[in-house]
């Protein structure tokens, strides 16, 4: 049975909302016309907007299924192709996982930063943003993240960061360009996660992934990698001591040195 609270949306009122319009006036509180098929442009986006709002409002818990396709088709009055397109949008955003077969359907998942990272990476690449410009942003964001981590990190957070430092000291990691970069990425991600600030975490994670991916072709000599590990160890010690000022200063100097090394060892 359909909800009596559904409100009809007339075709002349529907527009393709910008992200800001969607946030200010989310569609989640308004179901699409229950008695007629949606014939407006961007119907799939309207359906996705409504379902997205329900997921973000935690109306449907993580791990639970969205209503069956038949129920959604009946509620929104759209075609199967339109519903499938809407669900594909949500899957691309990391909000649902689509499974086929028995027990399948659209399963709600916790959003992560991957969609944001991909979009940001595409935008920055299109704009011709350089790694150096991204590093300049990191000089602002990373010290903030480590200051927050010094205040908010719990034992599990500190354990992850410390374990990363130990892995970075391993011979097989130091001598592998790819493994060293991968562990470097994890170290900075762990600090951002330890800030317990979702915005800082997602922004830092996005910047780190883009910067390190862009910097992968630069091969730093082994002594420089060892110096980087020593820098990380000093930052970790400041975190353990809950000294946010010292941690931020050490991290800032570490990033400034990274900028210098990129300019020194980048291929002409």
HELIX and SHEET records of a PDB file:
HELIX    1   1 UNK A   11  UNK A   13  5                                   3    
HELIX    2   2 UNK A   19  UNK A   24  1                                   6    
HELIX    3   3 UNK A   27  UNK A   29  5                                   3    
HELIX    4   4 UNK A   43  UNK A   56  1                                  14    
HELIX    5   5 UNK A   69  UNK A   76  1                                   8    
HELIX    6   6 UNK A   80  UNK A   92  1                                  13    
HELIX    7   7 UNK A  114  UNK A  127  1                                  14    
HELIX    8   8 UNK A  131  UNK A  152  1                                  22    
HELIX    9   9 UNK A  155  UNK A  168  1                                  14    
HELIX   10  10 UNK A  171  UNK A  174  1                                   4    
HELIX   11  11 UNK A  177  UNK A  194  1                                  18    
HELIX   12  12 UNK A  198  UNK A  215  1                                  18    
HELIX   13  13 UNK A  222  UNK A  240  1                                  19    
HELIX   14  14 UNK A  244  UNK A  265  1                                  22    
SHEET    1   A 2 UNK A  96  UNK A  99  0                                        
SHEET    2   A 2 UNK A 105  UNK A 108 -1                                        
END                                                                             
